């Protein structure tokens, strides 16, 4: 028997506790859910709440209005009185030089531009994340991938886009190839560098020393650290893709003129800006709202999905 602070310690005061691997890992926290904590942290900001509502409204108009509306965005009016008419109760955004309704064309163009941006983001970030993960773990392919990255990225992005779209026939596929064929490599390099730092982090080394299975290390230690990066890169890729489509349309190398997109509308409105500024202002305003909303929401959600910001 021993004494501690004047108290006699006996064997009856203690009982044996069997060690459990699972319970030992769960003892550090209680009722913790990664996604619940992410959503709770994200919606703490009033800016996030406002931008979520604004983005939902814009997406609903973009994808539902062209389906429900009976107005043909390419319908030309033979009545010259309807040409270049200012915004009114019939044509909310006015009409263009041949009487086409800018309101309907804006939402049709927004839908097409968003579809293009979503596909580019899916291909670019998806392929880049997969290749970057392999690149980070397989050291044998490192010299080849570094050379490929250096060769491709040494060509200015503007020159690359212009040359590729000039050589190929203008279409949705051409724009997707032009944007994604270069972007995935930058995403892969970004993910590769992040994975290399995570592999050598102290908590991963500690997990390996404790004999934690590889799949558990990947699912609990690595993936939560990468989700915020993937979300952020996707959110940044969407406005960048829309902006690139607008730029290519601005220099007449984008989609065909009969395809309704924000790029084509802004390019057409630019030519008549001095006489009819509304033909440029309204499509440009919708473009700004979408790009800024996605950019801020992506950064807000990326911060919220970082486990370091969870309480």
N, C-alpha and C positions, 0 to 999 in steps of 0.2 A: 504494500500500500504506500501511496505517496501523498504528500500534502501540497496544496496549491492555495496560497493566500489564506492559510489557516484552516482550509477545508480538506478533510481526508477523502481521497479519491479511492473508490472501490471498483471492482470489476462489474458489480451490478449496475453501476451508473452508465455503462456503455454497452452498446450492442453492435454486432458485426453487420456491415452493410455490403452486399454483393455488388461488384462493379459491373456496370452496363454501358457498353460503348455508345449506344444510341442516346441514353439518358444523359450521359456525360457531355454530349455535344448540345443537347437541348437545354441544359441547365443554365447556360449563359444568357438566355432571354426567354420571355414568356409572351405567348400569343402574338408573335411578330409575323407579319405578312408583308412580303416585299412589295407586291402590287398595291395593297391597301395603303401602305405608307407612302408609296409614290403618288397615288391619286390624291391622298389627303394633303401632302406637301404641295402638289401642283395647284390645287384649288384654294390654297390659302391666299393666293395673290388675286386681288380684284382685277388686275390687268388680264390675267389668264382667263377668268370667267367671262369678261367682256369679249375678248378675242375669240374664245370658243364659240360664243353665241354668234358673233359676226361671221366667223368662218363657216359655221353650219348654215346660216342664212345664204351666204354666197354660194356654197356648194349646192344647196337645194335649188336656188335659182338657176344655177349653171346646168344641172343635170336633169331637173324636172321641167323647167320652163320649155326647153327645146322639144321635149317629148309631148307636153300637154298643149303647147301653142299651135295654132293652125296657120300662123303667119309664116310664109316662106321667106327666109332671110335673103334669098337671092332673087325674089320677085321684083322685076323692074316695072315701074309705072310709066304708062304712055302719056300721062297727063303732066305736062311740064310745070304746072302749078305746084305739084308735089315734090319737085326737085329742089334739093337744098333747103327744105322748109325747116324753120326753127322748132325747138321742142314745144309741143302743145298737148292737149288732152288726148289726142289720137295717137300721136307719135311722141312718146315721152322723151326720147333722146333726139328727136328730129329725124330727117332723112338725108341720104347722101346725094351725090350728083345725078343719079338715075332713079331716085324715088324709093330706094330700098330703106326699110325701117331699121334705124340704128339700134333701137332697143332690143329687138329680136336678134339682130346680128351680133350685138355685144354678148348676149348670153349663149348663143350658139358658139361664138368664137371662144368664150371663156371655157365652155365645156371641152372643146377640141384642144385648146391649149393645156388644160389641166390633165386631160387623158394622156397627151404627149408627155407632160412632165412626170406623171405618175409612172408611166412605163419606163422612162429614162431613169428615174430614181430607183425603181425596182431592179432593173438590170444592173445599173451602175453600183449601187450600194450592196445588192445581193451578191453579185459575182465578186465584187471587190472584197467583201467580208469573208467569203469562202476561200478565195485565193490567198488573202492576207493571213487567214488562220493557218493554212497549210504552209505558207511562206514563213510564218513565225516559228513553226515547229520543225520543219524539215530544212536543215541547214545545207543540204546538198544543192538545193535549187537556188540558194541565195545569190551566188555569182551571176547566174543567168538572169534572174529576175531584176537584179540591180542594173545590169547592162541594158536590159529591155526598158526599164524605167528611165534611165538616163537618156537613151536614144529618143524615146517618144516625148518626154517632157522638155527636151531641148528645143523642140519645134514650138514656136509661139502658138497658143491655143487659137487665137483669131485666124492666123494663117492656115492652121490645120482645118478649122471649120470651113473657111471659105473655099479652100482647095477641094476638100472632099465633097462638099455640096455642089461645087461647080462641075466636078467630074461626073457625079452621079445624077440621075434624073430626079428633079425635085418631088419629094413625096414624104409621107409620114415615116416610112422605113428609112429613108435617107437621113432625115433629121435624127432619128433614134440612133442609127449607126454612127453618125458624125459625133454625137454627144457622148454616147456610152462607150464607144471604142477607145476613147482616151480617158474618160473619167474613172473607169473601173480600176485602172492601174494606180492612179493616185489614191483611191480608196484602199486598195490592197496594201500599198506602202504605209499608209496611215495605220491600218489595223495591225500590220506586221510589227511596227514599232511599239504599239501599245501592248501587244501580246508578249513581246520580248521583255518588256518591263514588268509585266504581271508574272511571268514565269519566275523571275528572280526576286519577287517581293517576299517579305518576311512571313506573311501569313500563309503563302503557298509552300514555302520551305518548311514551316512548322507543321502544316497538314501532311506533307510528305514524310516528315520524321515520325509523325504519329501513326503512319500507315493508312491514311485515308485513301480510299480507292480513287483512281484517276477520274472516273465519271463524276464522282461526288465533288472533286476539286473543280472540275470544269463547270458543273451546274451551279455550285454554290460560291465559288471564289472568282471565276473568270467571267462567266456570262453576265452576272449582274453588273460587273464593271464595264462591260462592253455595250450593254443595252443603251445606256445614255449616249454613248458615242454614235451608235447606229442610228438612233432617233435624231440626234443632232445633224448628222451627215445627210440623212434623208430629207429633213426639213430644209436644209440649206440647198440641196440639189434641186428641189421642186422650183423655187423662185429663180434659181440660176438657169434651169432648163427653159422656163418661160421667157426669161430675159434673153437667152441665146436665140430662141425662136423669133422673138421680136427683132433682134439685131439682124438676123439673116433675112427676115422680111423687109427690114429697113433698107438693105442693100440689094433687094430683088433676087436673093438666092434662097429664099425660104420656100414655103409651100406654094403650090399653084394659086394664082389670084382668085380662082373660083372657089377655093377652100376658105371657109370663114374661120379665121383665127384672130386673136388679138394682135399678132404681129402684122398681118395683112391690113387690118382695120387701122392700126396706128400709122402704117406706111401710107395708106390712102388718105387718112385725115391730115397727115403732115403736109401733103401737097396743097390742101385747101385751107390751111390753118388761118391765114390772114383774113380770108373772106368769111369762112364758116368755122370758127374755132371749136364749136360744140362737137364737130365730127371727130376731133382728136381728143378733146378733154374727157368725154365720158368713158370711152374705152381705156384711156390712160389712167383714169381714176380707179376703175375696177381693177386694172392690172396692179396698181400701187397697193390697193387694199389687200389683194390676195397675196402678193409677194411679201409685204411687210407683216401680215398676219401669220403666214407660215413661218417666216423667219423668227419672229418673237416667240411664237408658241413652241417652235422646235427647241429654242434655247431654254425656255422656261421648263419644258418637260424633260429636257436633258439634265437640267439641274435637279429637278425633283426625283429623277430616276437614279441619281447618284446615291449609293447607300450611305455615303458620308453625311448627307443632308437629312437623313432619317433620324427621328428622335425615338 
